[in-house]
Amino acid sequence: MSLLQLSGPVILDIPTDPASLFLVRGVVERLAQRMDYPPEDVNRMVLAVDEACTNVIRHAYANSPDKRIVITFTAHEDRLEIGIRDFGIPADPDGFAPRDLQEIKPGGLGLHFIRSAMDEVTYDIPADGGMLLRLVKYRTHREDPRK
C-alpha cells in the first residue's frame, strides 16, 4: 500500500459496548496488513488495541455501554500511530502496573500485551478530562527504549 493514499488520519468513534470492538480489531488488522507488518506483529497489534479499548470500557467507564471511545489511526512511512481517547474517569498513568506474571489467575495481563506488542506506549491526560493513550508500532525493528 502506498501510504500516500491516506491523506490523513482514519478516525473511528465507537460506543463502549464491547460488541463494537470487532470494528476496531478489523481496522487495526487490515491497516497493519496493508502496511506490510509481519503477521505476528499484526496479531499482537490487534490484541494490544483490543486490550486497551477493553481497559477503557472497564476502568474509565465502569462498563457503561453508552459512552464513546475515539480511535485515531495515522499511517506514516515508518510507523503506525494509534490514539485511543476516552472521556471517562481519569487515572494516574504512573499507577498503571501489570500484574506479576508468576500469579496464576485470570485477567490483569492487558498491560503486558500492550507493552510487548507496541514500540511506544504513552498516556496523556487532556485538559478537558479523560485520557489519551498513544500506541506506536514501527515498521522496522527498533530497540526498546525501556531496556
C-alpha positions as a Markdown table, in Angstrom:
| # | Residue | x | y | z |
|---|---|---|---|---|
| 1 | Met | 0.0 | 0.0 | 0.0 |
| 2 | Ser | 1.3 | 3.4 | -0.8 |
| 3 | Leu | 0.9 | 5.3 | 2.4 |
| 4 | Leu | 0.4 | 8.5 | 0.4 |
| 5 | Gln | -3.0 | 7.1 | -0.5 |
| 6 | Leu | -4.1 | 8.0 | 3.1 |
| 7 | Ser | -4.3 | 11.8 | 3.1 |
| 8 | Gly | -5.0 | 12.0 | 6.8 |
| 9 | Pro | -5.8 | 10.0 | 9.9 |
| 10 | Val | -8.6 | 7.4 | 10.0 |
| 11 | Ile | -10.9 | 8.2 | 12.9 |
| 12 | Leu | -13.2 | 5.6 | 14.4 |
| 13 | Asp | -15.8 | 6.7 | 17.0 |
| 14 | Ile | -17.4 | 3.7 | 18.7 |
| 15 | Pro | -19.7 | 3.1 | 21.6 |
| 16 | Thr | -18.3 | 1.5 | 24.7 |
| 17 | Asp | -20.4 | -1.6 | 24.1 |
| 18 | Pro | -17.8 | -4.5 | 23.9 |
| 19 | Ala | -19.7 | -5.9 | 20.9 |
| 20 | Ser | -18.4 | -2.9 | 18.9 |
| 21 | Leu | -14.7 | -3.9 | 19.4 |
| 22 | Phe | -14.9 | -6.1 | 16.3 |
| 23 | Leu | -14.8 | -2.9 | 14.3 |
| 24 | Val | -11.6 | -1.7 | 16.0 |
| 25 | Arg | -10.0 | -5.1 | 15.6 |
| 26 | Gly | -10.9 | -5.2 | 11.9 |
| 27 | Val | -9.4 | -1.7 | 11.2 |
| 28 | Val | -6.2 | -2.5 | 13.1 |
| 29 | Glu | -5.8 | -5.8 | 11.3 |
| 30 | Arg | -6.5 | -4.5 | 7.7 |
| 31 | Leu | -4.4 | -1.3 | 8.1 |
| 32 | Ala | -1.4 | -3.2 | 9.6 |
| 33 | Gln | -1.7 | -5.8 | 6.8 |
| 34 | Arg | -1.8 | -3.2 | 4.1 |
| 35 | Met | 1.3 | -1.6 | 5.7 |
| 36 | Asp | 3.1 | -4.9 | 5.4 |
| 37 | Tyr | 3.7 | -5.7 | 9.0 |
| 38 | Pro | 4.6 | -9.3 | 9.6 |
| 39 | Pro | 1.5 | -11.5 | 10.5 |
| 40 | Glu | 2.8 | -12.0 | 14.1 |
| 41 | Asp | 3.0 | -8.2 | 14.6 |
| 42 | Val | -0.4 | -7.7 | 13.1 |
| 43 | Asn | -1.9 | -10.2 | 15.6 |
| 44 | Arg | -0.1 | -8.7 | 18.5 |
| 45 | Met | -1.2 | -5.2 | 17.5 |
| 46 | Val | -4.8 | -6.3 | 17.2 |
| 47 | Leu | -4.7 | -7.8 | 20.7 |
| 48 | Ala | -3.0 | -4.7 | 22.2 |
| 49 | Val | -5.6 | -2.3 | 20.8 |
| 50 | Asp | -8.4 | -4.6 | 21.8 |
| 51 | Glu | -7.0 | -4.8 | 25.4 |
| 52 | Ala | -6.6 | -1.1 | 25.5 |
| 53 | Cys | -10.2 | -0.5 | 24.5 |
| 54 | Thr | -11.4 | -3.1 | 26.9 |
| 55 | Asn | -9.5 | -1.4 | 29.7 |
| 56 | Val | -11.2 | 1.9 | 28.8 |
| 57 | Ile | -14.6 | 0.3 | 28.9 |
| 58 | Arg | -13.9 | -1.4 | 32.3 |
| 59 | His | -11.9 | 1.3 | 34.1 |
| 60 | Ala | -12.7 | 4.7 | 32.6 |
| 61 | Tyr | -16.4 | 4.0 | 32.0 |
| 62 | Ala | -17.1 | 1.3 | 34.6 |
| 63 | Asn | -18.6 | -0.9 | 31.9 |
| 64 | Ser | -21.2 | 1.6 | 30.9 |
| 65 | Pro | -22.2 | 0.7 | 27.3 |
| 66 | Asp | -23.5 | 4.2 | 26.3 |
| 67 | Lys | -20.2 | 6.2 | 26.3 |
| 68 | Arg | -17.7 | 6.8 | 23.4 |
| 69 | Ile | -14.2 | 5.9 | 22.5 |
| 70 | Val | -12.4 | 7.7 | 19.7 |
| 71 | Ile | -9.6 | 5.8 | 18.0 |
| 72 | Thr | -7.3 | 7.6 | 15.6 |
| 73 | Phe | -5.1 | 5.7 | 13.2 |
| 74 | Thr | -2.3 | 7.6 | 11.5 |
| 75 | Ala | -0.1 | 5.8 | 9.0 |
| 76 | His | 3.4 | 7.1 | 8.4 |
| 77 | Glu | 6.1 | 5.7 | 6.1 |
| 78 | Asp | 8.0 | 4.2 | 9.1 |
| 79 | Arg | 5.2 | 3.6 | 11.7 |
| 80 | Leu | 1.6 | 3.3 | 12.6 |
| 81 | Glu | 0.3 | 5.5 | 15.4 |
| 82 | Ile | -2.9 | 4.7 | 17.2 |
| 83 | Gly | -4.5 | 7.1 | 19.6 |
| 84 | Ile | -7.2 | 5.8 | 21.9 |
| 85 | Arg | -9.2 | 8.7 | 23.5 |
| 86 | Asp | -11.7 | 8.3 | 26.3 |
| 87 | Phe | -13.7 | 10.9 | 28.2 |
| 88 | Gly | -14.2 | 8.9 | 31.3 |
| 89 | Ile | -12.8 | 8.8 | 34.8 |
| 90 | Pro | -9.1 | 9.9 | 34.5 |
| 91 | Ala | -6.5 | 7.7 | 36.2 |
| 92 | Asp | -2.9 | 8.3 | 37.1 |
| 93 | Pro | -0.8 | 6.6 | 34.4 |
| 94 | Asp | 2.1 | 6.3 | 36.9 |
| 95 | Gly | -0.2 | 3.9 | 38.9 |
| 96 | Phe | -0.7 | 1.5 | 35.9 |
| 97 | Ala | 1.2 | -1.7 | 36.6 |
| 98 | Pro | 0.7 | -5.1 | 35.1 |
| 99 | Arg | 0.3 | -7.9 | 37.5 |
| 100 | Asp | 3.1 | -10.3 | 38.2 |
| 101 | Leu | 3.3 | -12.9 | 35.5 |
| 102 | Gln | 4.0 | -15.5 | 38.2 |
| 103 | Glu | 0.5 | -15.1 | 39.6 |
| 104 | Ile | -1.8 | -17.7 | 38.1 |
| 105 | Lys | -5.2 | -16.1 | 37.8 |
| 106 | Pro | -7.4 | -14.7 | 35.1 |
| 107 | Gly | -7.2 | -11.1 | 34.0 |
| 108 | Gly | -4.6 | -8.4 | 34.5 |
| 109 | Leu | -2.4 | -9.1 | 31.5 |
| 110 | Gly | -3.6 | -6.4 | 29.2 |
| 111 | Leu | -0.7 | -4.1 | 30.0 |
| 112 | His | 1.8 | -6.8 | 29.3 |
| 113 | Phe | 0.2 | -7.4 | 25.9 |
| 114 | Ile | 0.1 | -3.8 | 25.1 |
| 115 | Arg | 3.7 | -3.0 | 26.1 |
| 116 | Ser | 5.1 | -6.1 | 24.4 |
| 117 | Ala | 3.3 | -5.6 | 21.1 |
| 118 | Met | 3.9 | -1.9 | 20.7 |
| 119 | Asp | 7.2 | 0.1 | 20.4 |
| 120 | Glu | 5.9 | 3.1 | 22.3 |
| 121 | Val | 3.1 | 3.4 | 24.8 |
| 122 | Thr | 2.4 | 6.8 | 26.3 |
| 123 | Tyr | -0.5 | 8.3 | 28.3 |
| 124 | Asp | -1.7 | 11.9 | 28.3 |
| 125 | Ile | -4.4 | 13.5 | 30.4 |
| 126 | Pro | -6.1 | 16.1 | 28.3 |
| 127 | Ala | -7.3 | 19.3 | 29.9 |
| 128 | Asp | -10.9 | 18.5 | 29.2 |
| 129 | Gly | -10.7 | 15.2 | 31.0 |
| 130 | Gly | -10.5 | 11.5 | 30.2 |
| 131 | Met | -7.3 | 10.1 | 28.8 |
| 132 | Leu | -5.4 | 9.7 | 25.6 |
| 133 | Leu | -3.3 | 6.5 | 25.0 |
| 134 | Arg | -0.8 | 6.7 | 22.2 |
| 135 | Leu | 0.5 | 3.5 | 20.7 |
| 136 | Val | 3.2 | 3.4 | 18.1 |
| 137 | Lys | 4.5 | 0.4 | 16.1 |
| 138 | Tyr | 7.5 | 1.0 | 13.8 |
| 139 | Arg | 7.7 | -0.9 | 10.5 |
| 140 | Thr | 11.3 | -1.9 | 11.1 |
| 141 | His | 12.6 | -3.2 | 14.4 |
| 142 | Arg | 13.7 | -0.6 | 16.9 |
| 143 | Glu | 15.5 | -1.2 | 20.2 |
| 144 | Asp | 13.1 | -1.0 | 23.1 |
| 145 | Pro | 13.9 | 2.3 | 25.0 |
| 146 | Arg | 12.8 | 0.8 | 28.3 |
| 147 | Lys | 15.7 | -1.7 | 28.3 |
